[in-house]
Amino acid sequence: MKKMNVITRLLIFFAILIVINLISEKLFFRLDFTEDKRYTLSEATKQTLQGLEDVITITVYFTEDLPPQLLSTRKDFENLLIEYEKMSGGNIVYKFTNPNESPQQENEAQQNGISPIIINVTKSDQVKQLRAYMGAMLQMGEKTESIPIIQPGSGMEYGLTTAIKKLVITDKPKIAFVQGHGEPSLNELTQFHRQLSVMYDPETFTITDTTNIPVYYKALVIINPVDTIPENHFRKIDRYLESNGNLFIAFSNVTGELSQGIFRTAPDIGINNWLQSKGVSIGKMVIIDANSASIGVQQRQGPFVINTQVKFPYFPIIGDFSDHPISEGLESLLLPLVSPVIAQGDSSVNVTILAQTSENSGLVSAPVYIDINKQWTLGDFRDDPQPVAIALEGKIGNANQARMVVVSNGNFIVNGTGQNAQQLNPDNVNFASNIIDWLSDDTGLIDLRTKGITNRPLKQLEDGEKAVIKYANVFAPILLILMYAFIRKQRYLKKKQNWLQGIY
C-alpha cells in the first residue's frame, strides 16, 4: 500500500512538471533583476512591434558548435525573438539555420550580408579555428535588412529593433548639416552620421544670400564652424526658427593642439553675439575637472623612454546629467577643451542644464600654457560645477515656439578623416543622436539607444582620505578578529567561573 502511495505521488509530481512546461511554452516571461533592465523590452520596442502591419521573417544564421560563452548569446537572442513574436501578435516569424552544414548555406548567409568570424575552439587538447556565423537577416515583402553580428547584452535589442524600424519606415525626416563656414563634412562625422541614418535622412546644406532654409528640415545642425558667419546667414537661421524650426549648435570658444603646448581663445566668428541675442553665452575660460581623461605621455627613465597615462583635467569626463529625454541613460561624455555655457532666459523660455562638470571643477583663463608634469591636487578645483550643455524650449528670440540645444564644445562628435580619424566615446554619439531625437520630437529610441551601463567613475578623494581608507582596509579586519577573540575569551572565562561556583 505504501509502495502504491509513493508511485502515485511520483506520477502526480511528474504530471505537474509536464503541465508547468506546457503552460510556460504559452506564457513566456522572464524576471529581470539587472540595473539597466537589459532583459526587459523598452517602450520603443513595444510600440514598434505593436505597430507592425505586415509579417517580418527573421532568418538567424548561427553556428551550432560554439564555445559556451557564444552559445549563451544564441540562447539570449532566441529568448528575445520569443518575446518579439509574442509582442508583435505573430507578425514576427523566425527560424534558426546552421550555415556550417553545407557550402550552399554558407553562400546563402554571405549573400544576405552575414560574414563569418574566425574563433579558436579547443577540442581534444588541440586548438582549431572555426568559421562562425552569428547574424540575422530580416525580410518584409521585397525589403531586407541584415544584422551582420549579433551583439550580446543590451546592444542585442537595439540592433534588432532598429533593423525592424529600417524595414517599416517609409519617409525619413530630413536633418540639415550647415556647411560653408569651415564646419566638418558628414564624412568627418562618421559615427554620428551612421547612427543618425537609421531614422533620419541627414544631408548637408549651404546657406546662401538668396535661398531660405527649407522648413521641411526637422532640425538644423551647426557643428564647429571656424570661419566668420555673415549676418545675412544668421537672419536666415532666425527665419527658420520663427517657422517652428529647431537648432543644434556645438561650438568651441577655446582652440589649440596639445602638441603646440598652448590653448587659446577661438577667433570671433559672430556666433557668440548671435547666441547672446537669444540669451545664451559661452564663456572664454577653460574648464578643468578632477574627473578627467588620461593622455599618453613619454617619460624617460634612465636609458629607456616609456609611455605612461597621465590625468589631464583639460579633458573633463562629464557624468552629471539632468532628468531630461536627451540625457536619458547616459553614463559619461568626454568633452575636451570645454567652456561654461549659460542661458539667461525669462519665463517664456524653459532652460534645462543637460550636463555639467563634477563638484571638483575649476576655471582657467585663456591662453593656457600646458604643463604635462603638473601635479594636480583637489585644491586646483575650487569652483562650482560648470554647465557645458543646455536645452532651450519656448520663445527663443522672435520665434514663438522653438527648440535649441547648445554644447560648448565643437569637436566632441567629430571623428576626422585619414590619419587623424579617432574613435569616439559611444555616449558622445548617443548624446548627439538624442539631441536630434528631441529636436525632432521623436524620443522613441532614446531609452533603447542608451540602454546598458558603460561607465562608473570613481569619486575623487583627497590624499588624506585615500590614506585613511587604505589603512582602514589593512587594520580593520585585524581589529575585528582581535575583538572577536576578546569577546570569546571573556565568555569562556565567565563560563569557567560559573562552573567553579557550581552554576551550571
ZILINNOR-V641418 format. One record per backbone hydrogen bond with DSSP energy under -1.0 kcal/mol. NH is the residue of the N-H (numbers start at 1). CO is the residue of the C=O. E is the energy in kcal/mol with one decimal. If there is no record, write none. Layout:
nh=NH co=CO e=E
nh=NH co=CO e=E
This chain:
nh=5 co=1 e=-2.0
nh=6 co=2 e=-2.1
nh=7 co=3 e=-2.2
nh=8 co=4 e=-2.6
nh=9 co=5 e=-2.4
nh=10 co=6 e=-2.3
nh=11 co=7 e=-2.5
nh=12 co=8 e=-2.4
nh=13 co=9 e=-2.4
nh=14 co=10 e=-2.5
nh=15 co=11 e=-2.2
nh=16 co=12 e=-2.3
nh=17 co=13 e=-2.0
nh=18 co=14 e=-2.3
nh=19 co=15 e=-2.3
nh=20 co=16 e=-2.6
nh=21 co=17 e=-2.3
nh=22 co=18 e=-2.4
nh=23 co=19 e=-2.5
nh=24 co=20 e=-2.5
nh=25 co=21 e=-1.5
nh=27 co=23 e=-2.9
nh=37 co=34 e=-1.1
nh=40 co=37 e=-1.5
nh=46 co=42 e=-2.3
nh=47 co=43 e=-2.7
nh=48 co=44 e=-2.0
nh=49 co=45 e=-2.6
nh=50 co=46 e=-2.6
nh=51 co=47 e=-1.2
nh=52 co=49 e=-1.2
nh=56 co=91 e=-3.3
nh=57 co=139 e=-2.7
nh=58 co=93 e=-3.4
nh=59 co=137 e=-2.8
nh=60 co=95 e=-3.1
nh=61 co=135 e=-2.3
nh=62 co=97 e=-2.3
nh=63 co=133 e=-2.2
nh=66 co=64 e=-2.1
nh=70 co=67 e=-1.1
nh=71 co=67 e=-2.1
nh=72 co=68 e=-1.9
nh=74 co=70 e=-1.4
nh=75 co=71 e=-2.1
nh=76 co=72 e=-2.5
nh=77 co=73 e=-2.3
nh=78 co=74 e=-2.3
nh=79 co=75 e=-2.4
nh=80 co=76 e=-2.1
nh=81 co=77 e=-2.3
nh=82 co=78 e=-2.0
nh=83 co=79 e=-1.8
nh=84 co=80 e=-2.3
nh=85 co=81 e=-2.7
nh=86 co=82 e=-2.2
nh=87 co=83 e=-2.8
nh=88 co=84 e=-2.1
nh=89 co=86 e=-1.1
nh=90 co=85 e=-1.9
nh=93 co=56 e=-2.6
nh=95 co=58 e=-2.0
nh=97 co=60 e=-2.7
nh=101 co=98 e=-1.6
nh=106 co=102 e=-1.7
nh=107 co=103 e=-2.5
nh=108 co=104 e=-2.1
nh=109 co=105 e=-2.3
nh=110 co=106 e=-2.4
nh=111 co=107 e=-2.5
nh=112 co=108 e=-1.3
nh=113 co=110 e=-1.6
nh=114 co=109 e=-2.5
nh=117 co=132 e=-2.9
nh=119 co=130 e=-2.1
nh=121 co=128 e=-3.6
nh=123 co=126 e=-3.1
nh=126 co=123 e=-1.5
nh=128 co=121 e=-3.5
nh=130 co=119 e=-2.9
nh=132 co=117 e=-3.2
nh=135 co=61 e=-2.2
nh=136 co=147 e=-2.0
nh=137 co=59 e=-2.5
nh=138 co=145 e=-3.6
nh=139 co=57 e=-2.1
nh=140 co=143 e=-2.7
nh=143 co=140 e=-1.9
nh=145 co=138 e=-2.3
nh=147 co=136 e=-3.4
nh=150 co=134 e=-3.1
nh=156 co=153 e=-1.4
nh=158 co=154 e=-1.2
nh=159 co=155 e=-2.4
nh=160 co=156 e=-2.0
nh=161 co=157 e=-2.8
nh=162 co=158 e=-2.4
nh=163 co=159 e=-1.5
nh=164 co=160 e=-1.9
nh=165 co=161 e=-2.5
nh=166 co=162 e=-2.1
nh=167 co=163 e=-1.2
nh=168 co=164 e=-1.9
nh=169 co=165 e=-2.2
nh=175 co=201 e=-1.6
nh=176 co=219 e=-2.3
nh=177 co=203 e=-2.6
nh=178 co=221 e=-2.7
nh=179 co=205 e=-2.1
nh=188 co=185 e=-1.2
nh=189 co=186 e=-1.0
nh=193 co=189 e=-3.3
nh=194 co=190 e=-2.4
nh=195 co=191 e=-2.4
nh=196 co=192 e=-2.4
nh=197 co=193 e=-1.8
nh=200 co=196 e=-2.1
nh=201 co=173 e=-3.1
nh=203 co=175 e=-2.6
nh=205 co=177 e=-2.5
nh=217 co=214 e=-1.2
nh=218 co=174 e=-2.6
nh=220 co=246 e=-2.6
nh=221 co=176 e=-2.9
nh=222 co=248 e=-3.1
nh=224 co=250 e=-3.5
nh=226 co=181 e=-2.2
nh=227 co=181 e=-2.6
nh=229 co=269 e=-2.5
nh=234 co=230 e=-1.4
nh=235 co=231 e=-1.9
nh=236 co=232 e=-1.6
nh=237 co=233 e=-2.0
nh=238 co=234 e=-2.5
nh=239 co=235 e=-2.1
nh=240 co=236 e=-2.0
nh=241 co=237 e=-2.4
nh=242 co=238 e=-2.3
nh=244 co=241 e=-1.2
nh=245 co=240 e=-1.2
nh=247 co=403 e=-2.3
nh=248 co=220 e=-2.6
nh=249 co=405 e=-2.8
nh=250 co=222 e=-2.5
nh=251 co=407 e=-2.2
nh=255 co=264 e=-3.2
nh=260 co=257 e=-1.0
nh=263 co=368 e=-2.3
nh=264 co=255 e=-3.0
nh=266 co=253 e=-2.8
nh=274 co=270 e=-1.6
nh=275 co=271 e=-2.4
nh=276 co=272 e=-2.3
nh=277 co=273 e=-1.4
nh=278 co=275 e=-1.4
nh=279 co=276 e=-1.4
nh=280 co=275 e=-2.4
nh=281 co=342 e=-2.9
nh=283 co=340 e=-3.3
nh=286 co=364 e=-3.2
nh=287 co=338 e=-2.5
nh=288 co=362 e=-2.5
nh=289 co=313 e=-1.4
nh=290 co=360 e=-2.5
nh=292 co=290 e=-1.2
nh=293 co=315 e=-2.6
nh=295 co=310 e=-2.5
nh=297 co=308 e=-3.1
nh=299 co=306 e=-3.0
nh=301 co=304 e=-2.9
nh=304 co=301 e=-1.7
nh=306 co=299 e=-3.0
nh=308 co=297 e=-2.9
nh=310 co=295 e=-2.6
nh=312 co=293 e=-2.8
nh=315 co=312 e=-2.6
nh=317 co=291 e=-2.8
nh=318 co=333 e=-3.0
nh=322 co=354 e=-1.7
nh=324 co=322 e=-1.4
nh=330 co=327 e=-1.5
nh=333 co=318 e=-2.1
nh=335 co=316 e=-2.0
nh=337 co=314 e=-2.4
nh=339 co=408 e=-1.1
nh=341 co=387 e=-2.2
nh=342 co=281 e=-2.8
nh=344 co=279 e=-3.6
nh=349 co=346 e=-1.8
nh=350 co=393 e=-3.2
nh=352 co=391 e=-2.6
nh=354 co=389 e=-1.8
nh=355 co=389 e=-1.4
nh=356 co=320 e=-2.0
nh=357 co=386 e=-2.2
nh=361 co=359 e=-1.0
nh=361 co=383 e=-1.1
nh=362 co=288 e=-2.4
nh=364 co=286 e=-2.7
nh=368 co=263 e=-2.7
nh=370 co=261 e=-2.0
nh=374 co=371 e=-1.7
nh=380 co=377 e=-2.1
nh=381 co=378 e=-1.4
nh=383 co=361 e=-2.7
nh=388 co=355 e=-2.5
nh=389 co=355 e=-1.3
nh=390 co=406 e=-2.3
nh=391 co=352 e=-2.5
nh=392 co=404 e=-3.4
nh=393 co=350 e=-1.5
nh=394 co=402 e=-2.3
nh=395 co=348 e=-2.0
nh=396 co=394 e=-1.2
nh=399 co=396 e=-2.1
nh=402 co=394 e=-2.1
nh=404 co=392 e=-2.4
nh=405 co=247 e=-2.2
nh=406 co=390 e=-2.3
nh=407 co=249 e=-2.6
nh=408 co=388 e=-2.2
nh=414 co=411 e=-1.6
nh=415 co=188 e=-2.6
nh=416 co=188 e=-1.7
nh=420 co=417 e=-1.4
nh=421 co=418 e=-1.3
nh=422 co=415 e=-1.9
nh=428 co=425 e=-1.5
nh=429 co=425 e=-1.2
nh=430 co=426 e=-2.4
nh=431 co=427 e=-2.6
nh=432 co=428 e=-2.0
nh=433 co=429 e=-2.4
nh=434 co=430 e=-2.7
nh=435 co=431 e=-1.9
nh=436 co=432 e=-1.7
nh=437 co=433 e=-2.2
nh=438 co=434 e=-2.6
nh=439 co=435 e=-2.7
nh=440 co=436 e=-2.3
nh=441 co=438 e=-1.1
nh=442 co=437 e=-3.7
nh=446 co=443 e=-1.0
nh=449 co=445 e=-3.1
nh=450 co=446 e=-2.0
nh=451 co=448 e=-1.2
nh=466 co=462 e=-2.2
nh=467 co=463 e=-2.2
nh=468 co=464 e=-2.1
nh=469 co=465 e=-2.3
nh=470 co=466 e=-2.5
nh=471 co=467 e=-2.6
nh=472 co=468 e=-2.1
nh=473 co=469 e=-2.1
nh=474 co=470 e=-1.3
nh=475 co=471 e=-2.9
nh=476 co=472 e=-2.3
nh=479 co=475 e=-2.6
nh=480 co=476 e=-2.4
nh=481 co=477 e=-2.1
nh=482 co=478 e=-2.4
nh=483 co=479 e=-2.7
nh=484 co=480 e=-2.4
nh=485 co=481 e=-2.5
nh=486 co=482 e=-2.5
nh=487 co=483 e=-2.4
nh=488 co=484 e=-2.4
nh=489 co=485 e=-2.4
nh=490 co=486 e=-2.4
nh=491 co=487 e=-2.4
nh=492 co=488 e=-2.2
nh=493 co=489 e=-2.7
nh=494 co=490 e=-2.3
nh=495 co=491 e=-2.2
nh=496 co=492 e=-2.5
nh=497 co=493 e=-2.4
nh=498 co=494 e=-2.1
nh=499 co=495 e=-1.9
nh=500 co=496 e=-2.1
nh=501 co=497 e=-1.7
nh=502 co=499 e=-1.3
nh=503 co=498 e=-3.2
